[in-house]
């Protein structure tokens, strides 16, 4: 996946740390954002259409 960034929240329950929330993000260079968002838009339209069936 290349360069990624993870972020999360943990909570201590009794004496054990538990993950409450975690997100993993990929780094997208600015010059590739338009291409990526267009691909995502195409995927979303197809996904929404198929999920309605």
PDBQT receptor file of N, H, CA, C and O in Angstrom, charges set to zero:
ATOM      1  N   UNK A   1       0.816  -1.206   0.000  1.00  0.00    +0.000 N 
ATOM      2  CA  UNK A   1       0.000   0.000   0.000  1.00  0.00    +0.000 C 
ATOM      3  C   UNK A   1       0.853   1.261   0.000  1.00  0.00    +0.000 C 
ATOM      4  O   UNK A   1       0.329   2.355  -0.207  1.00  0.00    +0.000 OA
ATOM      5  N   UNK A   2       2.115   1.133   0.221  1.00  0.00    +0.000 N 
ATOM      6  H   UNK A   2       2.540   0.244   0.389  1.00  0.00    +0.000 HD
ATOM      7  CA  UNK A   2       2.952   2.326   0.249  1.00  0.00    +0.000 C 
ATOM      8  C   UNK A   2       2.791   3.100   1.540  1.00  0.00    +0.000 C 
ATOM      9  O   UNK A   2       2.542   2.526   2.600  1.00  0.00    +0.000 OA
ATOM     10  N   UNK A   3       2.936   4.407   1.438  1.00  0.00    +0.000 N 
ATOM     11  H   UNK A   3       3.138   4.873   0.577  1.00  0.00    +0.000 HD
ATOM     12  CA  UNK A   3       2.866   5.268   2.619  1.00  0.00    +0.000 C 
ATOM     13  C   UNK A   3       1.422   5.349   3.113  1.00  0.00    +0.000 C 
ATOM     14  O   UNK A   3       0.511   5.684   2.355  1.00  0.00    +0.000 OA
ATOM     15  N   UNK A   4       1.231   5.040   4.381  1.00  0.00    +0.000 N 
ATOM     16  H   UNK A   4       1.971   4.768   4.997  1.00  0.00    +0.000 HD
ATOM     17  CA  UNK A   4      -0.095   5.069   4.998  1.00  0.00    +0.000 C 
ATOM     18  C   UNK A   4      -0.010   5.815   6.325  1.00  0.00    +0.000 C 
ATOM     19  O   UNK A   4       1.075   6.086   6.838  1.00  0.00    +0.000 OA
ATOM     20  N   UNK A   5      -1.168   6.136   6.859  1.00  0.00    +0.000 N 
ATOM     21  H   UNK A   5      -2.050   5.916   6.442  1.00  0.00    +0.000 HD
ATOM     22  CA  UNK A   5      -1.236   6.766   8.167  1.00  0.00    +0.000 C 
ATOM     23  C   UNK A   5      -2.357   6.109   8.954  1.00  0.00    +0.000 C 
ATOM     24  O   UNK A   5      -3.483   5.995   8.469  1.00  0.00    +0.000 OA
ATOM     25  N   UNK A   6      -2.049   5.683  10.153  1.00  0.00    +0.000 N 
ATOM     26  H   UNK A   6      -1.135   5.776  10.547  1.00  0.00    +0.000 HD
ATOM     27  CA  UNK A   6      -3.053   5.098  11.021  1.00  0.00    +0.000 C 
ATOM     28  C   UNK A   6      -3.338   6.025  12.187  1.00  0.00    +0.000 C 
ATOM     29  O   UNK A   6      -2.462   6.752  12.654  1.00  0.00    +0.000 OA
ATOM     30  N   UNK A   7      -4.574   5.986  12.645  1.00  0.00    +0.000 N 
ATOM     31  H   UNK A   7      -5.286   5.395  12.266  1.00  0.00    +0.000 HD
ATOM     32  CA  UNK A   7      -4.978   6.802  13.784  1.00  0.00    +0.000 C 
ATOM     33  C   UNK A   7      -6.027   6.021  14.564  1.00  0.00    +0.000 C 
ATOM     34  O   UNK A   7      -6.851   5.319  13.978  1.00  0.00    +0.000 OA
ATOM     35  N   UNK A   8      -5.993   6.145  15.863  1.00  0.00    +0.000 N 
ATOM     36  H   UNK A   8      -5.323   6.715  16.339  1.00  0.00    +0.000 HD
ATOM     37  CA  UNK A   8      -6.967   5.394  16.640  1.00  0.00    +0.000 C 
ATOM     38  C   UNK A   8      -7.181   5.937  18.031  1.00  0.00    +0.000 C 
ATOM     39  O   UNK A   8      -6.499   6.853  18.493  1.00  0.00    +0.000 OA
ATOM     40  N   UNK A   9      -8.160   5.332  18.680  1.00  0.00    +0.000 N 
ATOM     41  H   UNK A   9      -8.714   4.588  18.305  1.00  0.00    +0.000 HD
ATOM     42  CA  UNK A   9      -8.507   5.665  20.064  1.00  0.00    +0.000 C 
ATOM     43  C   UNK A   9      -8.546   4.360  20.844  1.00  0.00    +0.000 C 
ATOM     44  O   UNK A   9      -9.153   3.382  20.407  1.00  0.00    +0.000 OA
ATOM     45  N   UNK A  10      -7.898   4.352  21.994  1.00  0.00    +0.000 N 
ATOM     46  H   UNK A  10      -7.405   5.146  22.349  1.00  0.00    +0.000 HD
ATOM     47  CA  UNK A  10      -7.934   3.174  22.863  1.00  0.00    +0.000 C 
ATOM     48  C   UNK A  10      -8.553   3.560  24.202  1.00  0.00    +0.000 C 
ATOM     49  O   UNK A  10      -8.557   4.725  24.600  1.00  0.00    +0.000 OA
ATOM     50  N   UNK A  11      -9.075   2.544  24.879  1.00  0.00    +0.000 N 
ATOM     51  H   UNK A  11      -9.072   1.597  24.555  1.00  0.00    +0.000 HD
ATOM     52  CA  UNK A  11      -9.700   2.760  26.188  1.00  0.00    +0.000 C 
ATOM     53  C   UNK A  11      -9.244   1.639  27.109  1.00  0.00    +0.000 C 
ATOM     54  O   UNK A  11      -9.253   0.468  26.728  1.00  0.00    +0.000 OA
ATOM     55  N   UNK A  12      -8.852   1.998  28.306  1.00  0.00    +0.000 N 
ATOM     56  H   UNK A  12      -8.845   2.949  28.616  1.00  0.00    +0.000 HD
ATOM     57  CA  UNK A  12      -8.421   0.995  29.264  1.00  0.00    +0.000 C 
ATOM     58  C   UNK A  12      -9.630   0.484  30.032  1.00  0.00    +0.000 C 
ATOM     59  O   UNK A  12     -10.300   1.236  30.740  1.00  0.00    +0.000 OA
ATOM     60  N   UNK A  13      -9.898  -0.816  29.878  1.00  0.00    +0.000 N 
ATOM     61  H   UNK A  13      -9.353  -1.427  29.303  1.00  0.00    +0.000 HD
ATOM     62  CA  UNK A  13     -11.000  -1.476  30.569  1.00  0.00    +0.000 C 
ATOM     63  C   UNK A  13     -10.376  -2.492  31.513  1.00  0.00    +0.000 C 
ATOM     64  O   UNK A  13      -9.670  -3.407  31.089  1.00  0.00    +0.000 OA
ATOM     65  N   UNK A  14     -10.650  -2.313  32.801  1.00  0.00    +0.000 N 
ATOM     66  H   UNK A  14     -11.224  -1.569  33.145  1.00  0.00    +0.000 HD
ATOM     67  CA  UNK A  14      -9.949  -3.058  33.848  1.00  0.00    +0.000 C 
ATOM     68  C   UNK A  14      -8.457  -2.797  33.662  1.00  0.00    +0.000 C 
ATOM     69  O   UNK A  14      -8.028  -1.648  33.775  1.00  0.00    +0.000 OA
ATOM     70  N   UNK A  15      -7.660  -3.811  33.385  1.00  0.00    +0.000 N 
ATOM     71  H   UNK A  15      -8.008  -4.744  33.294  1.00  0.00    +0.000 HD
ATOM     72  CA  UNK A  15      -6.224  -3.597  33.173  1.00  0.00    +0.000 C 
ATOM     73  C   UNK A  15      -5.816  -3.890  31.741  1.00  0.00    +0.000 C 
ATOM     74  O   UNK A  15      -4.644  -4.155  31.474  1.00  0.00    +0.000 OA
ATOM     75  N   UNK A  16      -6.778  -3.845  30.803  1.00  0.00    +0.000 N 
ATOM     76  H   UNK A  16      -7.730  -3.629  31.020  1.00  0.00    +0.000 HD
ATOM     77  CA  UNK A  16      -6.504  -4.184  29.407  1.00  0.00    +0.000 C 
ATOM     78  C   UNK A  16      -6.882  -3.026  28.492  1.00  0.00    +0.000 C 
ATOM     79  O   UNK A  16      -7.967  -2.458  28.619  1.00  0.00    +0.000 OA
ATOM     80  N   UNK A  17      -5.986  -2.676  27.569  1.00  0.00    +0.000 N 
ATOM     81  H   UNK A  17      -5.105  -3.137  27.467  1.00  0.00    +0.000 HD
ATOM     82  CA  UNK A  17      -6.282  -1.641  26.575  1.00  0.00    +0.000 C 
ATOM     83  C   UNK A  17      -7.094  -2.255  25.447  1.00  0.00    +0.000 C 
ATOM     84  O   UNK A  17      -6.721  -3.293  24.901  1.00  0.00    +0.000 OA
ATOM     85  N   UNK A  18      -8.197  -1.621  25.099  1.00  0.00    +0.000 N 
ATOM     86  H   UNK A  18      -8.500  -0.778  25.543  1.00  0.00    +0.000 HD
ATOM     87  CA  UNK A  18      -9.069  -2.071  24.012  1.00  0.00    +0.000 C 
ATOM     88  C   UNK A  18      -9.143  -0.984  22.942  1.00  0.00    +0.000 C 
ATOM     89  O   UNK A  18      -9.208   0.204  23.259  1.00  0.00    +0.000 OA
ATOM     90  N   UNK A  19      -9.132  -1.396  21.679  1.00  0.00    +0.000 N 
ATOM     91  H   UNK A  19      -9.079  -2.361  21.422  1.00  0.00    +0.000 HD
ATOM     92  CA  UNK A  19      -9.271  -0.446  20.583  1.00  0.00    +0.000 C 
ATOM     93  C   UNK A  19     -10.737  -0.037  20.481  1.00  0.00    +0.000 C 
ATOM     94  O   UNK A  19     -11.618  -0.884  20.334  1.00  0.00    +0.000 OA
ATOM     95  N   UNK A  20     -10.990   1.261  20.559  1.00  0.00    +0.000 N 
ATOM     96  H   UNK A  20     -10.274   1.950  20.678  1.00  0.00    +0.000 HD
ATOM     97  CA  UNK A  20     -12.346   1.794  20.418  1.00  0.00    +0.000 C 
ATOM     98  C   UNK A  20     -12.634   2.180  18.975  1.00  0.00    +0.000 C 
ATOM     99  O   UNK A  20     -13.750   2.016  18.484  1.00  0.00    +0.000 OA
ATOM    100  N   UNK A  21     -11.608   2.695  18.304  1.00  0.00    +0.000 N 
ATOM    101  H   UNK A  21     -10.701   2.828  18.703  1.00  0.00    +0.000 HD
ATOM    102  CA  UNK A  21     -11.776   3.156  16.921  1.00  0.00    +0.000 C 
ATOM    103  C   UNK A  21     -10.404   3.152  16.258  1.00  0.00    +0.000 C 
ATOM    104  O   UNK A  21      -9.403   3.496  16.886  1.00  0.00    +0.000 OA
ATOM    105  N   UNK A  22     -10.363   2.758  14.976  1.00  0.00    +0.000 N 
ATOM    106  H   UNK A  22     -11.177   2.478  14.466  1.00  0.00    +0.000 HD
ATOM    107  CA  UNK A  22      -9.115   2.781  14.225  1.00  0.00    +0.000 C 
ATOM    108  C   UNK A  22      -9.420   3.093  12.775  1.00  0.00    +0.000 C 
ATOM    109  O   UNK A  22     -10.398   2.590  12.222  1.00  0.00    +0.000 OA
ATOM    110  N   UNK A  23      -8.592   3.919  12.153  1.00  0.00    +0.000 N 
ATOM    111  H   UNK A  23      -7.797   4.327  12.602  1.00  0.00    +0.000 HD
ATOM    112  CA  UNK A  23      -8.752   4.250  10.741  1.00  0.00    +0.000 C 
ATOM    113  C   UNK A  23      -7.370   4.206  10.080  1.00  0.00    +0.000 C 
ATOM    114  O   UNK A  23      -6.377   4.654  10.653  1.00  0.00    +0.000 OA
ATOM    115  N   UNK A  24      -7.329   3.663   8.878  1.00  0.00    +0.000 N 
ATOM    116  H   UNK A  24      -8.136   3.299   8.412  1.00  0.00    +0.000 HD
ATOM    117  CA  UNK A  24      -6.099   3.613   8.093  1.00  0.00    +0.000 C 
ATOM    118  C   UNK A  24      -6.328   4.426   6.833  1.00  0.00    +0.000 C 
ATOM    119  O   UNK A  24      -7.289   4.192   6.101  1.00  0.00    +0.000 OA
ATOM    120  N   UNK A  25      -5.447   5.381   6.580  1.00  0.00    +0.000 N 
ATOM    121  H   UNK A  25      -4.666   5.571   7.175  1.00  0.00    +0.000 HD
ATOM    122  CA  UNK A  25      -5.565   6.250   5.412  1.00  0.00    +0.000 C 
ATOM    123  C   UNK A  25      -4.355   6.060   4.507  1.00  0.00    +0.000 C 
ATOM    124  O   UNK A  25      -3.249   5.789   4.974  1.00  0.00    +0.000 OA
ATOM    125  N   UNK A  26      -4.586   6.208   3.200  1.00  0.00    +0.000 N 
ATOM    126  H   UNK A  26      -5.485   6.428   2.821  1.00  0.00    +0.000 HD
ATOM    127  CA  UNK A  26      -3.472   6.168   2.265  1.00  0.00    +0.000 C 
ATOM    128  C   UNK A  26      -3.101   7.594   1.891  1.00  0.00    +0.000 C 
ATOM    129  O   UNK A  26      -3.954   8.480   1.847  1.00  0.00    +0.000 OA
ATOM    130  N   UNK A  27      -1.837   7.799   1.627  1.00  0.00    +0.000 N 
ATOM    131  H   UNK A  27      -1.144   7.079   1.663  1.00  0.00    +0.000 HD
ATOM    132  CA  UNK A  27      -1.368   9.118   1.210  1.00  0.00    +0.000 C 
ATOM    133  C   UNK A  27      -1.537   9.242  -0.302  1.00  0.00    +0.000 C 
ATOM    134  O   UNK A  27      -1.070   8.387  -1.055  1.00  0.00    +0.000 OA
ATOM    135  N   UNK A  28      -2.201  10.300  -0.741  1.00  0.00    +0.000 N 
ATOM    136  H   UNK A  28      -2.581  10.995  -0.129  1.00  0.00    +0.000 HD
ATOM    137  CA  UNK A  28      -2.415  10.547  -2.174  1.00  0.00    +0.000 C 
ATOM    138  C   UNK A  28      -1.759  11.875  -2.525  1.00  0.00    +0.000 C 
ATOM    139  O   UNK A  28      -2.123  12.910  -1.965  1.00  0.00    +0.000 OA
ATOM    140  N   UNK A  29      -0.794  11.861  -3.444  1.00  0.00    +0.000 N 
ATOM    141  H   UNK A  29      -0.498  11.020  -3.899  1.00  0.00    +0.000 HD
ATOM    142  CA  UNK A  29      -0.176  13.124  -3.854  1.00  0.00    +0.000 C 
ATOM    143  C   UNK A  29      -1.218  14.063  -4.462  1.00  0.00    +0.000 C 
ATOM    144  O   UNK A  29      -2.142  13.612  -5.138  1.00  0.00    +0.000 OA
ATOM    145  N   UNK A  30      -1.071  15.352  -4.225  1.00  0.00    +0.000 N 
ATOM    146  H   UNK A  30      -0.320  15.719  -3.676  1.00  0.00    +0.000 HD
ATOM    147  CA  UNK A  30      -2.042  16.341  -4.708  1.00  0.00    +0.000 C 
ATOM    148  C   UNK A  30      -2.324  16.213  -6.196  1.00  0.00    +0.000 C 
ATOM    149  O   UNK A  30      -3.469  16.375  -6.617  1.00  0.00    +0.000 OA
ATOM    150  N   UNK A  31      -1.315  15.928  -6.994  1.00  0.00    +0.000 N 
ATOM    151  H   UNK A  31      -0.385  15.797  -6.651  1.00  0.00    +0.000 HD
ATOM    152  CA  UNK A  31      -1.511  15.852  -8.442  1.00  0.00    +0.000 C 
ATOM    153  C   UNK A  31      -2.349  14.642  -8.857  1.00  0.00    +0.000 C 
ATOM    154  O   UNK A  31      -2.773  14.561 -10.010  1.00  0.00    +0.000 OA
ATOM    155  N   UNK A  32      -2.595  13.699  -7.942  1.00  0.00    +0.000 N 
ATOM    156  H   UNK A  32      -2.250  13.764  -7.006  1.00  0.00    +0.000 HD
ATOM    157  CA  UNK A  32      -3.398  12.519  -8.249  1.00  0.00    +0.000 C 
ATOM    158  C   UNK A  32      -4.800  12.560  -7.653  1.00  0.00    +0.000 C 
ATOM    159  O   UNK A  32      -5.590  11.644  -7.882  1.00  0.00    +0.000 OA
ATOM    160  N   UNK A  33      -5.121  13.592  -6.904  1.00  0.00    +0.000 N 
ATOM    161  H   UNK A  33      -4.479  14.336  -6.719  1.00  0.00    +0.000 HD
ATOM    162  CA  UNK A  33      -6.404  13.661  -6.208  1.00  0.00    +0.000 C 
ATOM    163  C   UNK A  33      -7.578  13.677  -7.186  1.00  0.00    +0.000 C 
ATOM    164  O   UNK A  33      -8.554  12.959  -6.974  1.00  0.00    +0.000 OA
ATOM    165  N   UNK A  34      -7.508  14.469  -8.240  1.00  0.00    +0.000 N 
ATOM    166  H   UNK A  34      -6.715  15.053  -8.413  1.00  0.00    +0.000 HD
ATOM    167  CA  UNK A  34      -8.624  14.561  -9.194  1.00  0.00    +0.000 C 
ATOM    168  C   UNK A  34      -8.896  13.206  -9.831  1.00  0.00    +0.000 C 
ATOM    169  O   UNK A  34     -10.052  12.798  -9.945  1.00  0.00    +0.000 OA
ATOM    170  N   UNK A  35      -7.851  12.509 -10.246  1.00  0.00    +0.000 N 
ATOM    171  H   UNK A  35      -6.912  12.841 -10.153  1.00  0.00    +0.000 HD
ATOM    172  CA  UNK A  35      -8.008  11.184 -10.848  1.00  0.00    +0.000 C 
ATOM    173  C   UNK A  35      -8.626  10.216  -9.849  1.00  0.00    +0.000 C 
ATOM    174  O   UNK A  35      -9.537   9.463 -10.193  1.00  0.00    +0.000 OA
ATOM    175  N   UNK A  36      -8.138  10.235  -8.618  1.00  0.00    +0.000 N 
ATOM    176  H   UNK A  36      -7.398  10.847  -8.339  1.00  0.00    +0.000 HD
ATOM    177  CA  UNK A  36      -8.647   9.332  -7.586  1.00  0.00    +0.000 C 
ATOM    178  C   UNK A  36     -10.111   9.627  -7.256  1.00  0.00    +0.000 C 
ATOM    179  O   UNK A  36     -10.914   8.702  -7.132  1.00  0.00    +0.000 OA
ATOM    180  N   UNK A  37     -10.461  10.895  -7.115  1.00  0.00    +0.000 N 
ATOM    181  H   UNK A  37      -9.809  11.646  -7.215  1.00  0.00    +0.000 HD
ATOM    182  CA  UNK A  37     -11.850  11.207  -6.770  1.00  0.00    +0.000 C 
ATOM    183  C   UNK A  37     -12.802  10.848  -7.906  1.00  0.00    +0.000 C 
ATOM    184  O   UNK A  37     -13.939  10.455  -7.648  1.00  0.00    +0.000 OA
ATOM    185  N   UNK A  38     -12.362  10.975  -9.160  1.00  0.00    +0.000 N 
ATOM    186  H   UNK A  38     -11.438  11.295  -9.370  1.00  0.00    +0.000 HD
ATOM    187  CA  UNK A  38     -13.201  10.543 -10.278  1.00  0.00    +0.000 C 
ATOM    188  C   UNK A  38     -13.400   9.038 -10.273  1.00  0.00    +0.000 C 
ATOM    189  O   UNK A  38     -14.507   8.564 -10.525  1.00  0.00    +0.000 OA
ATOM    190  N   UNK A  39     -12.349   8.279  -9.991  1.00  0.00    +0.000 N 
ATOM    191  H   UNK A  39     -11.449   8.664  -9.786  1.00  0.00    +0.000 HD
ATOM    192  CA  UNK A  39     -12.478   6.822  -9.892  1.00  0.00    +0.000 C 
ATOM    193  C   UNK A  39     -13.431   6.449  -8.762  1.00  0.00    +0.000 C 
ATOM    194  O   UNK A  39     -14.267   5.559  -8.918  1.00  0.00    +0.000 OA
ATOM    195  N   UNK A  40     -13.305   7.129  -7.629  1.00  0.00    +0.000 N 
ATOM    196  H   UNK A  40     -12.626   7.852  -7.502  1.00  0.00    +0.000 HD
ATOM    197  CA  UNK A  40     -14.168   6.859  -6.476  1.00  0.00    +0.000 C 
ATOM    198  C   UNK A  40     -15.623   7.175  -6.808  1.00  0.00    +0.000 C 
ATOM    199  O   UNK A  40     -16.523   6.424  -6.433  1.00  0.00    +0.000 OA
ATOM    200  N   UNK A  41     -15.855   8.275  -7.504  1.00  0.00    +0.000 N 
ATOM    201  H   UNK A  41     -15.124   8.885  -7.809  1.00  0.00    +0.000 HD
ATOM    202  CA  UNK A  41     -17.211   8.668  -7.880  1.00  0.00    +0.000 C 
ATOM    203  C   UNK A  41     -17.843   7.597  -8.774  1.00  0.00    +0.000 C 
ATOM    204  O   UNK A  41     -18.997   7.218  -8.573  1.00  0.00    +0.000 OA
ATOM    205  N   UNK A  42     -17.080   7.109  -9.765  1.00  0.00    +0.000 N 
ATOM    206  H   UNK A  42     -16.143   7.417  -9.928  1.00  0.00    +0.000 HD
ATOM    207  CA  UNK A  42     -17.577   6.050 -10.651  1.00  0.00    +0.000 C 
ATOM    208  C   UNK A  42     -17.919   4.793  -9.852  1.00  0.00    +0.000 C 
ATOM    209  O   UNK A  42     -18.963   4.178 -10.072  1.00  0.00    +0.000 OA
ATOM    210  N   UNK A  43     -17.045   4.415  -8.933  1.00  0.00    +0.000 N 
ATOM    211  H   UNK A  43     -16.196   4.914  -8.755  1.00  0.00    +0.000 HD
ATOM    212  CA  UNK A  43     -17.268   3.218  -8.108  1.00  0.00    +0.000 C 
ATOM    213  C   UNK A  43     -18.519   3.411  -7.241  1.00  0.00    +0.000 C 
ATOM    214  O   UNK A  43     -19.345   2.505  -7.132  1.00  0.00    +0.000 OA
ATOM    215  N   UNK A  44     -18.656   4.593  -6.627  1.00  0.00    +0.000 N 
ATOM    216  H   UNK A  44     -17.985   5.329  -6.716  1.00  0.00    +0.000 HD
ATOM    217  CA  UNK A  44     -19.804   4.871  -5.762  1.00  0.00    +0.000 C 
ATOM    218  C   UNK A  44     -21.126   4.747  -6.523  1.00  0.00    +0.000 C 
ATOM    219  O   UNK A  44     -22.072   4.133  -6.031  1.00  0.00    +0.000 OA
ATOM    220  N   UNK A  45     -21.188   5.329  -7.723  1.00  0.00    +0.000 N 
ATOM    221  H   UNK A  45     -20.419   5.828  -8.123  1.00  0.00    +0.000 HD
ATOM    222  CA  UNK A  45     -22.416   5.275  -8.519  1.00  0.00    +0.000 C 
ATOM    223  C   UNK A  45     -22.795   3.824  -8.797  1.00  0.00    +0.000 C 
ATOM    224  O   UNK A  45     -23.957   3.446  -8.653  1.00  0.00    +0.000 OA
ATOM    225  N   UNK A  46     -21.818   3.014  -9.192  1.00  0.00    +0.000 N 
ATOM    226  H   UNK A  46     -20.874   3.321  -9.309  1.00  0.00    +0.000 HD
ATOM    227  CA  UNK A  46     -22.075   1.601  -9.474  1.00  0.00    +0.000 C 
ATOM    228  C   UNK A  46     -22.522   0.862  -8.204  1.00  0.00    +0.000 C 
ATOM    229  O   UNK A  46     -23.470   0.078  -8.238  1.00  0.00    +0.000 OA
ATOM    230  N   UNK A  47     -21.843   1.114  -7.104  1.00  0.00    +0.000 N 
ATOM    231  H   UNK A  47     -21.073   1.750  -7.076  1.00  0.00    +0.000 HD
ATOM    232  CA  UNK A  47     -22.155   0.454  -5.843  1.00  0.00    +0.000 C 
ATOM    233  C   UNK A  47     -23.566   0.801  -5.365  1.00  0.00    +0.000 C 
ATOM    234  O   UNK A  47     -24.320  -0.075  -4.943  1.00  0.00    +0.000 OA
ATOM    235  N   UNK A  48     -23.910   2.074  -5.434  1.00  0.00    +0.000 N 
ATOM    236  H   UNK A  48     -23.298   2.786  -5.777  1.00  0.00    +0.000 HD
ATOM    237  CA  UNK A  48     -25.247   2.509  -4.999  1.00  0.00    +0.000 C 
ATOM    238  C   UNK A  48     -26.317   1.888  -5.876  1.00  0.00    +0.000 C 
ATOM    239  O   UNK A  48     -27.340   1.421  -5.375  1.00  0.00    +0.000 OA
ATOM    240  N   UNK A  49     -26.088   1.880  -7.181  1.00  0.00    +0.000 N 
ATOM    241  H   UNK A  49     -25.257   2.259  -7.587  1.00  0.00    +0.000 HD
ATOM    242  CA  UNK A  49     -27.048   1.290  -8.099  1.00  0.00    +0.000 C 
ATOM    243  C   UNK A  49     -27.253  -0.198  -7.811  1.00  0.00    +0.000 C 
ATOM    244  O   UNK A  49     -28.388  -0.674  -7.783  1.00  0.00    +0.000 OA
ATOM    245  N   UNK A  50     -26.157  -0.932  -7.596  1.00  0.00    +0.000 N 
ATOM    246  H   UNK A  50     -25.235  -0.545  -7.618  1.00  0.00    +0.000 HD
ATOM    247  CA  UNK A  50     -26.249  -2.372  -7.326  1.00  0.00    +0.000 C 
ATOM    248  C   UNK A  50     -26.848  -2.662  -5.955  1.00  0.00    +0.000 C 
ATOM    249  O   UNK A  50     -27.523  -3.677  -5.780  1.00  0.00    +0.000 OA
ATOM    250  N   UNK A  51     -26.611  -1.795  -4.994  1.00  0.00    +0.000 N 
ATOM    251  H   UNK A  51     -26.063  -0.972  -5.137  1.00  0.00    +0.000 HD
ATOM    252  CA  UNK A  51     -27.113  -2.052  -3.637  1.00  0.00    +0.000 C 
ATOM    253  C   UNK A  51     -28.623  -1.823  -3.532  1.00  0.00    +0.000 C 
ATOM    254  O   UNK A  51     -29.266  -2.319  -2.607  1.00  0.00    +0.000 OA
ATOM    255  N   UNK A  52     -29.185  -1.071  -4.483  1.00  0.00    +0.000 N 
ATOM    256  H   UNK A  52     -28.663  -0.668  -5.234  1.00  0.00    +0.000 HD
ATOM    257  CA  UNK A  52     -30.642  -0.840  -4.490  1.00  0.00    +0.000 C 
ATOM    258  C   UNK A  52     -31.412  -2.046  -5.018  1.00  0.00    +0.000 C 
ATOM    259  O   UNK A  52     -32.619  -2.151  -4.802  1.00  0.00    +0.000 OA
ATOM    260  N   UNK A  53     -30.731  -2.948  -5.701  1.00  0.00    +0.000 N 
ATOM    261  H   UNK A  53     -29.750  -2.862  -5.876  1.00  0.00    +0.000 HD
ATOM    262  CA  UNK A  53     -31.389  -4.142  -6.266  1.00  0.00    +0.000 C 
ATOM    263  C   UNK A  53     -31.527  -5.241  -5.252  1.00  0.00    +0.000 C 
ATOM    264  O   UNK A  53     -32.057  -6.307  -5.566  1.00  0.00    +0.000 OA
TER     265      UNK A  53
